[in-house]
Structure formats: C-alpha cells, structure tokens
C-alpha cells in the first residue's frame, strides 16, 4: 500500500485490448504476462521488459531506468546513461569519438 495513494493512473484490462496492443496478452490464459513499459511524455515507448510469471521484477531497476531516461531527455541527447548508471554518477557524451570506445571511456573516467 502506498501512503496517500498511487501517484499515477492504473488500469484494468479485463478484455485484453491494451495487452494485445503491447503484445503481452496471453489468449490461452486470458490474462496479460507481466510487463513494464516506460512511456515518455510524448507517448513514445522508451523501454520495456516482459517477464513470465515465475520471475519477479526489480522496482529499483525500473526507477533507475526512469531516472536515466529523464536525464537523457533533459540533456536533449547530449548525455547518455551507461549500464548501471545512478543519479549523480558519470554519464557518457554521445558522438563519433565514443563509437567503439564506450568501455575505454567509461573505465578511464571512473578510475
């Protein structure tokens, strides 16, 4: 339970219409598989993860990814969040000089 309620809209998809659009509706079982979709303010899906029911999701990783997408959006693409990036940590500067050298650049800047 979230104190004060959930700060975003939630929906029920009994007929599977939304699940079908996102490709997570299981016709045989009559339910959606577990999916998480990160949709930006322009309505564009920026990231998604679909897992079968026996495997749990990591809420902290979802929050980290949302913050990373926000950073990239706010920087208008001048910054990229590398794997495992956390707020306040080093980002990468996309461009021709970075192509094929992500690990080299990241390793040097993190030392």
N, CA, C and O atoms as a printed pandas DataFrame, in Angstrom:
     atom_number atom_name residue_name chain_id  residue_number  x_coord  y_coord  z_coord
0              1         N          UNK        A               1    0.842   -1.184    0.000
1              2        CA          UNK        A               1    0.000    0.000    0.000
2              3         C          UNK        A               1    0.887    1.247    0.000
3              4         O          UNK        A               1    1.879    1.311    0.726
4              5         N          UNK        A               2    0.529    2.215   -0.802
5              6        CA          UNK        A               2    1.283    3.456   -0.906
6              7         C          UNK        A               2    0.576    4.520   -0.098
7              8         O          UNK        A               2   -0.594    4.817   -0.340
8              9         N          UNK        A               3    1.290    5.104    0.874
9             10        CA          UNK        A               3    0.704    6.150    1.706
10            11         C          UNK        A               3    0.253    7.310    0.821
11            12         O          UNK        A               3    1.037    7.833    0.029
12            13         N          UNK        A               4   -0.990    7.703    0.954
13            14        CA          UNK        A               4   -1.533    8.795    0.156
14            15         C          UNK        A               4   -2.016    8.356   -1.218
15            16         O          UNK        A               4   -2.470    9.188   -2.004
16            17         N          UNK        A               5   -1.926    7.072   -1.521
17            18        CA          UNK        A               5   -2.392    6.564   -2.813
18            19         C          UNK        A               5   -1.277    6.472   -3.839
19            20         O          UNK        A               5   -0.159    6.936   -3.614
20            21         N          UNK        A               6   -1.597    5.881   -4.939
21            22        CA          UNK        A               6   -0.632    5.722   -6.029
22            23         C          UNK        A               6   -0.653    7.001   -6.863
23            24         O          UNK        A               6   -1.718    7.431   -7.307
24            25         N          UNK        A               7    0.533    7.621   -7.084
25            26        CA          UNK        A               7    0.584    8.932   -7.744
26            27         C          UNK        A               7    0.500    8.899   -9.266
27            28         O          UNK        A               7    0.937    9.840   -9.928
28            29         N          UNK        A               8   -0.054    7.829   -9.825
29            30        CA          UNK        A               8   -0.216    7.744  -11.267
30            31         C          UNK        A               8   -1.419    6.867  -11.569
31            32         O          UNK        A               8   -1.815    6.051  -10.736
32            33         N          UNK        A               9   -2.008    7.024  -12.755
33            34        CA          UNK        A               9   -3.197    6.228  -13.074
34            35         C          UNK        A               9   -2.844    4.761  -13.301
35            36         O          UNK        A               9   -1.778    4.438  -13.824
36            37         N          UNK        A              10   -3.747    3.892  -12.903
37            38        CA          UNK        A              10   -3.604    2.463  -13.161
38            39         C          UNK        A              10   -4.868    2.020  -13.884
39            40         O          UNK        A              10   -5.907    2.673  -13.786
40            41         N          UNK        A              11   -4.778    0.914  -14.608
41            42        CA          UNK        A              11   -5.951    0.475  -15.342
42            43         C          UNK        A              11   -6.157   -1.024  -15.186
43            44         O          UNK        A              11   -5.252   -1.766  -14.805
44            45         N          UNK        A              12   -7.357   -1.434  -15.490
45            46        CA          UNK        A              12   -7.695   -2.849  -15.547
46            47         C          UNK        A              12   -7.993   -3.158  -17.002
47            48         O          UNK        A              12   -8.660   -2.378  -17.682
48            49         N          UNK        A              13   -7.504   -4.286  -17.482
49            50        CA          UNK        A              13   -7.639   -4.626  -18.895
50            51         C          UNK        A              13   -8.286   -5.997  -19.038
51            52         O          UNK        A              13   -7.716   -6.909  -19.637
52            53         N          UNK        A              14   -9.489   -6.127  -18.478
53            54        CA          UNK        A              14  -10.174   -7.421  -18.458
54            55         C          UNK        A              14  -10.338   -8.042  -19.841
55            56         O          UNK        A              14  -10.279   -9.265  -19.961
56            57         N          UNK        A              15  -10.537   -7.263  -20.866
57            58        CA          UNK        A              15  -10.718   -7.799  -22.210
58            59         C          UNK        A              15   -9.424   -8.026  -22.967
59            60         O          UNK        A              15   -9.429   -8.624  -24.043
60            61         N          UNK        A              16   -8.312   -7.553  -22.415
61            62        CA          UNK        A              16   -7.008   -7.752  -23.051
62            63         C          UNK        A              16   -6.714   -6.827  -24.212
63            64         O          UNK        A              16   -5.789   -7.092  -24.980
64            65         N          UNK        A              17   -7.477   -5.740  -24.369
65            66        CA          UNK        A              17   -7.247   -4.841  -25.500
66            67         C          UNK        A              17   -5.889   -4.150  -25.428
67            68         O          UNK        A              17   -5.150   -4.113  -26.412
68            69         N          UNK        A              18   -5.567   -3.604  -24.262
69            70        CA          UNK        A              18   -4.279   -2.917  -24.106
70            71         C          UNK        A              18   -3.143   -3.930  -24.172
71            72         O          UNK        A              18   -2.132   -3.692  -24.834
72            73         N          UNK        A              19   -3.308   -5.059  -23.487
73            74        CA          UNK        A              19   -2.282   -6.105  -23.512
74            75         C          UNK        A              19   -2.005   -6.615  -24.913
75            76         O          UNK        A              19   -0.863   -6.938  -25.243
76            77         N          UNK        A              20   -3.034   -6.690  -25.738
77            78        CA          UNK        A              20   -2.865   -7.134  -27.117
78            79         C          UNK        A              20   -2.038   -6.114  -27.901
79            80         O          UNK        A              20   -1.149   -6.489  -28.666
80            81         N          UNK        A              21   -2.328   -4.839  -27.710
81            82        CA          UNK        A              21   -1.579   -3.775  -28.402
82            83         C          UNK        A              21   -0.091   -3.853  -28.058
83            84         O          UNK        A              21    0.761   -3.688  -28.930
84            85         N          UNK        A              22    0.221   -4.108  -26.773
85            86        CA          UNK        A              22    1.613   -4.163  -26.332
86            87         C          UNK        A              22    2.226   -5.553  -26.451
87            88         O          UNK        A              22    3.380   -5.757  -26.075
88            89         N          UNK        A              23    1.468   -6.502  -26.967
89            90        CA          UNK        A              23    1.999   -7.833  -27.199
90            91         C          UNK        A              23    2.224   -8.680  -25.959
91            92         O          UNK        A              23    3.067   -9.577  -25.971
92            93         N          UNK        A              24    1.480   -8.410  -24.881
93            94        CA          UNK        A              24    1.666   -9.176  -23.648
94            95         C          UNK        A              24    0.422   -9.958  -23.236
95            96         O          UNK        A              24    0.402  -10.569  -22.168
96            97         N          UNK        A              25   -0.601   -9.945  -24.062
97            98        CA          UNK        A              25   -1.830  -10.654  -23.717
98            99         C          UNK        A              25   -1.715  -12.118  -24.115
99           100         O          UNK        A              25   -1.378  -12.426  -25.258
100          101         N          UNK        A              26   -1.992  -13.016  -23.184
101          102        CA          UNK        A              26   -1.962  -14.459  -23.427
102          103         C          UNK        A              26   -3.397  -14.915  -23.682
103          104         O          UNK        A              26   -4.187  -15.055  -22.748
104          105         N          UNK        A              27   -3.727  -15.146  -24.955
105          106        CA          UNK        A              27   -5.089  -15.557  -25.323
106          107         C          UNK        A              27   -5.523  -16.839  -24.618
107          108         O          UNK        A              27   -6.671  -16.951  -24.188
108          109         N          UNK        A              28   -4.622  -17.798  -24.500
109          110        CA          UNK        A              28   -4.964  -19.086  -23.891
110          111         C          UNK        A              28   -5.328  -18.951  -22.422
111          112         O          UNK        A              28   -6.276  -19.584  -21.955
112          113         N          UNK        A              29   -4.577  -18.124  -21.686
113          114        CA          UNK        A              29   -4.835  -17.949  -20.250
114          115         C          UNK        A              29   -5.849  -16.836  -19.991
115          116         O          UNK        A              29   -6.442  -16.780  -18.914
116          117         N          UNK        A              30   -6.053  -15.956  -20.965
117          118        CA          UNK        A              30   -6.996  -14.848  -20.793
118          119         C          UNK        A              30   -6.473  -13.741  -19.890
119          120         O          UNK        A              30   -7.256  -13.000  -19.297
120          121         N          UNK        A              31   -5.146  -13.626  -19.784
121          122        CA          UNK        A              31   -4.526  -12.582  -18.954
122          123         C          UNK        A              31   -3.254  -12.069  -19.630
123          124         O          UNK        A              31   -2.729  -12.691  -20.554
124          125         N          UNK        A              32   -2.776  -10.926  -19.151
125          126        CA          UNK        A              32   -1.502  -10.400  -19.634
126          127         C          UNK        A              32   -0.349  -11.066  -18.882
127          128         O          UNK        A              32   -0.480  -11.434  -17.715
128          129         N          UNK        A              33    0.785  -11.211  -19.578
129          130        CA          UNK        A              33    2.002  -11.584  -18.875
130          131         C          UNK        A              33    2.509  -10.316  -18.197
131          132         O          UNK        A              33    2.028   -9.220  -18.484
132          133         N          UNK        A              34    3.461  -10.463  -17.315
133          134        CA          UNK        A              34    3.931   -9.298  -16.569
134          135         C          UNK        A              34    4.827   -8.423  -17.439
135          136         O          UNK        A              34    5.887   -8.849  -17.898
136          137         N          UNK        A              35    4.379   -7.199  -17.652
137          138        CA          UNK        A              35    5.142   -6.284  -18.486
138          139         C          UNK        A              35    5.251   -4.920  -17.836
139          140         O          UNK        A              35    4.356   -4.476  -17.116
140          141         N          UNK        A              36    6.375   -4.266  -18.110
141          142        CA          UNK        A              36    6.603   -2.898  -17.637
142          143         C          UNK        A              36    7.019   -2.090  -18.851
143          144         O          UNK        A              36    7.945   -2.463  -19.571
144          145         N          UNK        A              37    6.322   -0.972  -19.077
145          146        CA          UNK        A              37    6.599   -0.129  -20.224
146          147         C          UNK        A              37    6.900    1.279  -19.725
147          148         O          UNK        A              37    6.127    1.846  -18.953
148          149         N          UNK        A              38    8.020    1.841  -20.165
149          150        CA          UNK        A              38    8.364    3.218  -19.818
150          151         C          UNK        A              38    7.997    4.066  -21.032
151          152         O          UNK        A              38    8.587    3.935  -22.105
152          153         N          UNK        A              39    7.012    4.935  -20.838
153          154        CA          UNK        A              39    6.480    5.756  -21.924
154          155         C          UNK        A              39    6.770    7.212  -21.603
155          156         O          UNK        A              39    6.405    7.698  -20.532
156          157         N          UNK        A              40    7.427    7.914  -22.528
157          158        CA          UNK        A              40    7.812    9.299  -22.263
158          159         C          UNK        A              40    6.610   10.238  -22.396
159          160         O          UNK        A              40    5.534    9.820  -22.825
160          161         N          UNK        A              41    6.799   11.513  -22.023
161          162        CA          UNK        A              41    5.685   12.474  -22.089
162          163         C          UNK        A              41    5.093   12.658  -23.483
163          164         O          UNK        A              41    3.971   13.145  -23.620
164          165         N          UNK        A              42    5.849   12.267  -24.532
165          166        CA          UNK        A              42    5.337   12.366  -25.894
166          167         C          UNK        A              42    4.582   11.112  -26.317
167          168         O          UNK        A              42    4.121   11.016  -27.455
168          169         N          UNK        A              43    4.452   10.138  -25.391
169          170        CA          UNK        A              43    3.730    8.910  -25.685
170          171         C          UNK        A              43    4.562    7.856  -26.401
171          172         O          UNK        A              43    4.007    6.897  -26.938
172          173         N          UNK        A              44    5.882    8.014  -26.420
173          174        CA          UNK        A              44    6.766    7.069  -27.101
174          175         C          UNK        A              44    7.333    6.078  -26.088
175          176         O          UNK        A              44    7.861    6.471  -25.047
176          177         N          UNK        A              45    7.217    4.791  -26.403
177          178        CA          UNK        A              45    7.775    3.754  -25.525
178          179         C          UNK        A              45    9.292    3.845  -25.618
179          180         O          UNK        A              45    9.868    3.648  -26.688
180          181         N          UNK        A              46    9.936    4.145  -24.494
181          182        CA          UNK        A              46   11.389    4.257  -24.437
182          183         C          UNK        A              46   12.043    2.966  -23.953
183          184         O          UNK        A              46   13.200    2.695  -24.274
184          185         N          UNK        A              47   11.309    2.178  -23.190
185          186        CA          UNK        A              47   11.857    0.934  -22.679
186          187         C          UNK        A              47   10.737    0.014  -22.240
187          188         O          UNK        A              47    9.650    0.466  -21.881
188          189         N          UNK        A              48   11.010   -1.273  -22.270
189          190        CA          UNK        A              48   10.019   -2.233  -21.795
190          191         C          UNK        A              48   10.713   -3.506  -21.341
191          192         O          UNK        A              48   11.836   -3.806  -21.747
192          193         N          UNK        A              49   10.023   -4.236  -20.498
193          194        CA          UNK        A              49   10.513   -5.522  -20.016
194          195         C          UNK        A              49    9.301   -6.406  -19.809
195          196         O          UNK        A              49    8.328   -5.999  -19.175
196          197         N          UNK        A              50    9.358   -7.615  -20.344
197          198        CA          UNK        A              50    8.261   -8.565  -20.189
198          199         C          UNK        A              50    8.855   -9.842  -19.609
199          200         O          UNK        A              50    9.797  -10.410  -20.161
200          201         N          UNK        A              51    8.291  -10.282  -18.490
201          202        CA          UNK        A              51    8.776  -11.482  -17.812
202          203         C          UNK        A              51    7.644  -12.482  -17.642
203          204         O          UNK        A              51    6.480  -12.096  -17.534
204          205         N          UNK        A              52    7.978  -13.747  -17.620
205          206        CA          UNK        A              52    6.973  -14.760  -17.329
206          207         C          UNK        A              52    6.676  -14.736  -15.830
207          208         O          UNK        A              52    7.532  -14.328  -15.044
208          209         N          UNK        A              53    5.488  -15.161  -15.422
209          210        CA          UNK        A              53    5.077  -15.041  -14.020
210          211         C          UNK        A              53    6.038  -15.584  -12.959
211          212         O          UNK        A              53    6.079  -15.020  -11.866
212          213         N          UNK        A              54    6.815  -16.646  -13.213
213          214        CA          UNK        A              54    7.670  -17.140  -12.130
214          215         C          UNK        A              54    8.862  -16.243  -11.791
215          216         O          UNK        A              54    9.541  -16.477  -10.791
216          217         N          UNK        A              55    9.127  -15.213  -12.615
217          218        CA          UNK        A              55   10.285  -14.349  -12.375
218          219         C          UNK        A              55    9.804  -12.965  -11.953
219          220         O          UNK        A              55    9.001  -12.337  -12.643
220          221         N          UNK        A              56   10.303  -12.503  -10.815
221          222        CA          UNK        A              56    9.893  -11.198  -10.298
222          223         C          UNK        A              56   10.621  -10.046  -10.956
223          224         O          UNK        A              56   11.671  -10.216  -11.575
224          225         N          UNK        A              57   10.042   -8.881  -10.809
225          226        CA          UNK        A              57   10.629   -7.658  -11.359
226          227         C          UNK        A              57   11.373   -6.909  -10.269
227          228         O          UNK        A              57   11.148   -7.148   -9.083
228          229         N          UNK        A              58   12.253   -6.009  -10.662
229          230        CA          UNK        A              58   13.039   -5.217   -9.732
230          231         C          UNK        A              58   12.591   -3.763   -9.828
231          232         O          UNK        A              58   12.921   -3.063  -10.786
232          233         N          UNK        A              59   11.844   -3.322   -8.838
233          234        CA          UNK        A              59   11.311   -1.952   -8.846
234          235         C          UNK        A              59   12.437   -0.933   -8.828
235          236         O          UNK        A              59   12.338    0.104   -9.484
236          237         N          UNK        A              60   13.503   -1.206   -8.090
237          238        CA          UNK        A              60   14.626   -0.256   -8.034
238          239         C          UNK        A              60   15.266   -0.073   -9.406
239          240         O          UNK        A              60   15.676    1.034   -9.755
240          241         N          UNK        A              61   15.353   -1.156  -10.188
241          242        CA          UNK        A              61   15.906   -1.046  -11.539
242          243         C          UNK        A              61   14.960   -0.251  -12.432
243          244         O          UNK        A              61   15.418    0.522  -13.274
244          245         N          UNK        A              62   13.675   -0.423  -12.270
245          246        CA          UNK        A              62   12.704    0.359  -13.055
246          247         C          UNK        A              62   12.855    1.847  -12.744
247          248         O          UNK        A              62   12.841    2.676  -13.654
248          249         N          UNK        A              63   12.997    2.182  -11.482
249          250        CA          UNK        A              63   13.156    3.590  -11.079
250          251         C          UNK        A              63   14.465    4.146  -11.637
251          252         O          UNK        A              63   14.506    5.278  -12.119
252          253         N          UNK        A              64   15.548    3.342  -11.570
253          254        CA          UNK        A              64   16.837    3.782  -12.109
254          255         C          UNK        A              64   16.710    4.078  -13.600
255          256         O          UNK        A              64   17.228    5.086  -14.082
256          257         N          UNK        A              65   16.025    3.205  -14.326
257          258        CA          UNK        A              65   15.863    3.414  -15.760
258          259         C          UNK        A              65   15.029    4.660  -16.056
259          260         O          UNK        A              65   15.347    5.409  -16.981
260          261         N          UNK        A              66   13.987    4.887  -15.297
261          262        CA          UNK        A              66   13.179    6.095  -15.495
262          263         C          UNK        A              66   14.043    7.337  -15.292
263          264         O          UNK        A              66   13.973    8.278  -16.083
264          265         N          UNK        A              67   14.853    7.345  -14.240
265          266        CA          UNK        A              67   15.740    8.493  -13.985
266          267         C          UNK        A              67   16.756    8.662  -15.114
267          268         O          UNK        A              67   17.086    9.788  -15.486
268          269         N          UNK        A              68   17.250    7.556  -15.660
269          270        CA          UNK        A              68   18.194    7.622  -16.773
270          271         C          UNK        A              68   17.520    8.200  -18.015
271          272         O          UNK        A              68   18.093    9.054  -18.692
272          273         N          UNK        A              69   16.305    7.736  -18.316
273          274        CA          UNK        A              69   15.580    8.285  -19.460
274          275         C          UNK        A              69   15.291    9.778  -19.266
275          276         O          UNK        A              69   15.348   10.551  -20.222
276          277         N          UNK        A              70   14.984   10.178  -18.042
277          278        CA          UNK        A              70   14.749   11.599  -17.760
278          279         C          UNK        A              70   16.019   12.410  -17.982
279          280         O          UNK        A              70   15.961   13.498  -18.555
280          281         N          UNK        A              71   17.168   11.898  -17.536
281          282        CA          UNK        A              71   18.444   12.584  -17.731
282          283         C          UNK        A              71   18.721   12.786  -19.215
283          284         O          UNK        A              71   19.082   13.882  -19.642
284          285         N          UNK        A              72   18.552   11.725  -19.998
285          286        CA          UNK        A              72   18.812   11.810  -21.431
286          287         C          UNK        A              72   17.854   12.801  -22.087
287          288         O          UNK        A              72   18.262   13.601  -22.929
288          289         N          UNK        A              73   16.594   12.745  -21.704
289          290        CA          UNK        A              73   15.605   13.668  -22.274
290          291         C          UNK        A              73   15.927   15.114  -21.900
291          292         O          UNK        A              73   15.906   16.001  -22.753
292          293         N          UNK        A              74   16.225   15.346  -20.617
293          294        CA          UNK        A              74   16.538   16.701  -20.156
294          295         C          UNK        A              74   17.794   17.265  -20.827
295          296         O          UNK        A              74   17.891   18.471  -21.054
296          297         N          UNK        A              75   18.764   16.382  -21.145
297          298        CA          UNK        A              75   20.009   16.836  -21.783
298          299         C          UNK        A              75   19.852   16.970  -23.294
299          300         O          UNK        A              75   20.787   17.359  -23.995
300          301         N          UNK        A              76   18.656   16.641  -23.787
301          302        CA          UNK        A              76   18.367   16.673  -25.226
302          303         C          UNK        A              76   19.352   15.784  -26.002
303          304         O          UNK        A              76   19.743   16.100  -27.126
304          305         N          UNK        A              77   19.741   14.671  -25.374
305          306        CA          UNK        A              77   20.594   13.696  -26.042
306          307         C          UNK        A              77   22.080   13.977  -25.971
307          308         O          UNK        A              77   22.866   13.259  -26.588
308          309         N          UNK        A              78   22.493   15.012  -25.228
309          310        CA          UNK        A              78   23.924   15.293  -25.119
310          311         C          UNK        A              78   24.599   14.426  -24.055
311          312         O          UNK        A              78   25.825   14.415  -23.945
312          313         N          UNK        A              79   23.801   13.703  -23.277
313          314        CA          UNK        A              79   24.340   12.788  -22.285
314          315         C          UNK        A              79   23.663   11.429  -22.460
315          316         O          UNK        A              79   22.507   11.340  -22.872
316          317         N          UNK        A              80   24.410   10.380  -22.137
317          318        CA          UNK        A              80   23.873    9.017  -22.162
318          319         C          UNK        A              80   24.184    8.371  -20.816
319          320         O          UNK        A              80   25.231    8.627  -20.221
320          321         N          UNK        A              81   23.279    7.546  -20.352
321          322        CA          UNK        A              81   23.450    6.859  -19.071
322          323         C          UNK        A              81   23.953    5.444  -19.347
323          324         O          UNK        A              81   23.222    4.626  -19.905
324          325         N          UNK        A              82   25.203    5.148  -18.957
325          326        CA          UNK        A              82   25.727    3.806  -19.201
326          327         C          UNK        A              82   25.065    2.757  -18.311
327          328         O          UNK        A              82   24.321    3.089  -17.388
328          329         N          UNK        A              83   25.339    1.512  -18.596
329          330        CA          UNK        A              83   24.796    0.399  -17.818
330          331         C          UNK        A              83   25.074    0.595  -16.335
331          332         O          UNK        A              83   26.205    0.878  -15.939
332          333         N          UNK        A              84   24.039    0.443  -15.520
333          334        CA          UNK        A              84   24.194    0.580  -14.078
334          335         C          UNK        A              84   24.287    2.009  -13.586
335          336         O          UNK        A              84   24.503    2.238  -12.396
336          337         N          UNK        A              85   24.128    2.975  -14.479
337          338        CA          UNK        A              85   24.219    4.384  -14.096
338          339         C          UNK        A              85   23.272    4.697  -12.956
339          340         O          UNK        A              85   22.154    4.185  -12.899
340          341         N          UNK        A              86   23.732    5.545  -12.049
341          342        CA          UNK        A              86   22.917    6.044  -10.942
342          343         C          UNK        A              86   22.965    7.568  -10.965
343          344         O          UNK        A              86   23.968    8.135  -11.399
344          345         N          UNK        A              87   21.908    8.251  -10.511
345          346        CA          UNK        A              87   21.914    9.715  -10.472
346          347         C          UNK        A              87   23.149   10.231   -9.741
347          348         O          UNK        A              87   23.518    9.733   -8.677
348          349         N          UNK        A              88   23.773   11.235  -10.335
349          350        CA          UNK        A              88   24.970   11.834   -9.757
350          351         C          UNK        A              88   26.261   11.190  -10.233
351          352         O          UNK        A              88   27.346   11.720   -9.992
352          353         N          UNK        A              89   26.153   10.052  -10.905
353          354        CA          UNK        A              89   27.344    9.365  -11.409
354          355         C          UNK        A              89   27.678    9.843  -12.818
355          356         O          UNK        A              89   26.897   10.564  -13.439
356          357         N          UNK        A              90   28.841    9.436  -13.314
357          358        CA          UNK        A              90   29.324    9.846  -14.615
358          359         C          UNK        A              90   28.373    9.431  -15.741
359          360         O          UNK        A              90   27.793    8.346  -15.717
360          361         N          UNK        A              91   28.232   10.298  -16.699
361          362        CA          UNK        A              91   27.465    9.980  -17.904
362          363         C          UNK        A              91   28.431    9.941  -19.080
363          364         O          UNK        A              91   29.599   10.307  -18.943
364          365         N          UNK        A              92   27.955    9.508  -20.209
365          366        CA          UNK        A              92   28.753    9.493  -21.428
366          367         C          UNK        A              92   28.247   10.586  -22.359
367          368         O          UNK        A              92   27.067   10.934  -22.329
368          369         N          UNK        A              93   29.127   11.119  -23.173
369          370        CA          UNK        A              93   28.771   12.144  -24.152
370          371         C          UNK        A              93   28.740   11.488  -25.533
371          372         O          UNK        A              93   29.797   11.239  -26.114
372          373         N          UNK        A              94   27.553   11.204  -26.067
373          374        CA          UNK        A              94   27.454   10.536  -27.365
374          375         C          UNK        A              94   28.113   11.346  -28.477
375          376         O          UNK        A              94   28.074   12.576  -28.468
376          377         N          UNK        A              95   28.712   10.651  -29.423
377          378        CA          UNK        A              95   29.328   11.303  -30.574
378          379         C          UNK        A              95   30.267   10.353  -31.270
379          380         O          UNK        A              95   30.509    9.248  -30.785
380          381         N          UNK        A              96   30.799   10.765  -32.398
381          382        CA          UNK        A              96   31.689    9.904  -33.180
382          383         C          UNK        A              96   32.911    9.425  -32.391
383          384         O          UNK        A              96   33.376    8.305  -32.602
384          385         N          UNK        A              97   33.431   10.248  -31.497
385          386        CA          UNK        A              97   34.613    9.865  -30.719
386          387         C          UNK        A              97   34.327    8.731  -29.739
387          388         O          UNK        A              97   35.258    8.073  -29.275
388          389         N          UNK        A              98   33.061    8.492  -29.417
389          390        CA          UNK        A              98   32.696    7.463  -28.452
390          391         C          UNK        A              98   32.452    6.099  -29.113
391          392         O          UNK        A              98   32.493    5.069  -28.440
392          393         N          UNK        A              99   32.202    6.090  -30.405
393          394        CA          UNK        A              99   31.871    4.850  -31.115
394          395         C          UNK        A              99   33.003    3.832  -30.959
395          396         O          UNK        A              99   34.156    4.111  -31.288
396          397         N          UNK        A             100   32.658    2.663  -30.457
397          398        CA          UNK        A             100   33.625    1.596  -30.257
398          399         C          UNK        A             100   34.545    1.785  -29.069
399          400         O          UNK        A             100   35.432    0.964  -28.836
400          401         N          UNK        A             101   34.346    2.871  -28.304
401          402        CA          UNK        A             101   35.239    3.175  -27.182
402          403         C          UNK        A             101   34.485    3.401  -25.873
403          404         O          UNK        A             101   35.023    4.009  -24.948
404          405         N          UNK        A             102   33.237    2.915  -25.787
405          406        CA          UNK        A             102   32.431    3.161  -24.586
406          407         C          UNK        A             102   33.136    2.626  -23.354
407          408         O          UNK        A             102   33.299    3.348  -22.370
408          409         N          UNK        A             103   33.556    1.364  -23.397
409          410        CA          UNK        A             103   34.183    0.782  -22.214
410          411         C          UNK        A             103   35.476    1.509  -21.863
411          412         O          UNK        A             103   35.735    1.780  -20.690
412          413         N          UNK        A             104   36.288    1.826  -22.864
413          414        CA          UNK        A             104   37.546    2.541  -22.646
414          415         C          UNK        A             104   37.292    3.896  -21.981
415          416         O          UNK        A             104   37.976    4.261  -21.024
416          417         N          UNK        A             105   36.312    4.634  -22.488
417          418        CA          UNK        A             105   35.983    5.957  -21.952
418          419         C          UNK        A             105   35.424    5.850  -20.539
419          420         O          UNK        A             105   35.818    6.596  -19.643
420          421         N          UNK        A             106   34.514    4.922  -20.357
421          422        CA          UNK        A             106   33.865    4.748  -19.065
422          423         C          UNK        A             106   34.879    4.314  -18.012
423          424         O          UNK        A             106   34.872    4.825  -16.893
424          425         N          UNK        A             107   35.752    3.368  -18.369
425          426        CA          UNK        A             107   36.760    2.853  -17.445
426          427         C          UNK        A             107   37.722    3.963  -17.028
427          428         O          UNK        A             107   38.065    4.070  -15.850
428          429         N          UNK        A             108   38.164    4.791  -17.979
429          430        CA          UNK        A             108   39.091    5.887  -17.693
430          431         C          UNK        A             108   38.449    6.924  -16.788
431          432         O          UNK        A             108   39.062    7.363  -15.816
432          433         N          UNK        A             109   37.211    7.323  -17.099
433          434        CA          UNK        A             109   36.536    8.348  -16.315
434          435         C          UNK        A             109   36.104    7.865  -14.926
435          436         O          UNK        A             109   35.893    8.677  -14.025
436          437         N          UNK        A             110   35.975    6.566  -14.756
437          438        CA          UNK        A             110   35.543    6.044  -13.468
438          439         C          UNK        A             110   36.719    5.769  -12.546
439          440         O          UNK        A             110   36.524    5.542  -11.352
440          441         N          UNK        A             111   37.926    5.784  -13.070
441          442        CA          UNK        A             111   39.110    5.462  -12.254
442          443         C          UNK        A             111   39.418    6.567  -11.269
443          444         O          UNK        A             111   40.378    6.464  -10.505
